[in-house]
Amino acid sequence: MTLYILDTDHVSLAQRGHPRVAARIAATPPEQLAVSIVTVQEQLQGRLAQAHHASDMAALVWAYRQLHKTLAFYFAIAVADFDERAAVIADDLRRRRISIGAQDLRIAAVALAASATLVTRNRRDFERVPGLAVEDWSA
C-alpha cells in the first residue's frame, strides 16, 4: 500500500476545489493520504498572519473563516510527523547539499522517513532528492 503525502501546493489546490486533485483525493483511500506537519505549519502561519494583519472587520472575518476551514481540513487527514528519523534524513540531505528550500527539504525528509510518495507540482526541486518518489495529481 502506497502512502501519499500531499505537498503544500496540493493541499492548497484541494482546498480550492481543483477538479483533478479533488477527484484523485476522493478516489484514494483515506488511510493512504497524509500531509506533513511542515505543511500544517506553513498554512497555519499564513492563516494566522492574515488574521493578525487584517485591515478591517470584513478582512478579519474572512481571515478567521479561512483559518477555520484550514483547521477542519487538517482534522480530516492524517498528519505525518517530523520525527527523529525525518530529522536524521533532513540533516543528511543538508550535508549532501541538496539544493532545495529548508521547508521543502523537511517535507521531503518526512516523505522519505514514511517511505511515501510526495504529491506536488514542484517536481523541479523535489526530483533533486535522491530516492524520493514524486507525483503530480494536478496535471
N, C-alpha and C positions, 0 to 999 in steps of 0.2 A: 504494500500500500504506500503510495507516494503522499508525502505531506507537502502542501503548497503554502508557502509564506508569501503573503501579499506585501509588496513594497508600498511605500507611502503613496506613490503615484497611482497605483491601482486601487488603494483604499479611497483616495480622493475621487477617482473615476466611479467606483462603486457607489459612493455616497451621492454622486451627482446623477446616478442612474444611467451610466454609459451602457448601451444595449448589449454589446458583445461581452463586456466584463460582467454585467449583471446576469446574463444568461449562463455564462461559464460558472460563476459562483453558485447560481441556483442548481446547476447540474452536478456540482461537486458535493459529495457527502460532507456534512459539517465537520466530522472528525478528521477530514483531510485538509481543512483550512485553518490557517492561523495568520497572525500578524506578529511582528517582533515588538518587544517593549520599546524599542528605539522609535518605531513608527508612532506608537502611542505618545511618547514624549514629544516628538516633533509636532504632531497635530494638537495636542493639548497646550503646548507652549504657544502655538499660533492662535488658538481659540482664546486663551487667557489674555494674550496681548491685544486681541481685538476688543475684548471687554474693557480692558484697562484703558485703552486709547479711544474709546467711543466718544465722539464729539457731542452727542446729544442723546436724549432718551430713546429715540427711534433706533439709533445705531446701537445703543446698549441692549435694547430688547432683541434686536436681530442677533447681536453677538452672543447673548445668553441662549437664544434659541439654537444657534449653531453649536454651541458648547453642549447643550442638552442632546441634540441629535448625535453628536460625536460620541458622547458617553454611552448612549443607547447602542450605537454600532459596536463599541468595544465590549459591552456586556454580553453581546450575542455571538462573539467569536473568541476562539482560543488565542491566548497571548503567549508567545514563546519568549522565555526569559533570556536576558544577557547574563548567563551564569558563569561559573569558573571555567568551564570548558570553552565557552564562547570567548571569554577574556584571553585565554591562552592562544586561541586561534587568531584573535584580533592582534595580539602582540606579535605573533609570528608573521602575520601579513604585513604589519607595520615594519618589522625588521627586514622583511624581504622587499620593502619599498614598493608595494603595490600602490600605484598612484590613483587612488580614488579618495573622495572626501571622508572625513572622520566618521560621520554618521553612516554613510554608505558602507564603510569598512565594518562598522559594528553590525549593521543589518546582514551583511554577507557572513560575518562570523556566526551570528545566530543561526542562519540558514545552514551553514556547514556543520555546526555543532548538532543540529537536529537532523542531519542528512536529508534536508528538504530541498525542494526546487523553489527558487525565488521567482516570483511573478512580478515582472517590471517592464516598463518601456525603456529603461536606461540600460540597454544591452551594451552600449559602448563602454561604460565604466565597469559594470558587473562582470562582463566576459573577460576582464583582465584578471579576475580572481581565480587562481588555479583550483580545479575540482568543483567549482560552483555550477550547478545546473540552473539554467535561466530560461524562462518562457515569457512571452508577451501575449496576454489574453485580449489586448485591445485591438490587435491588427486583424 
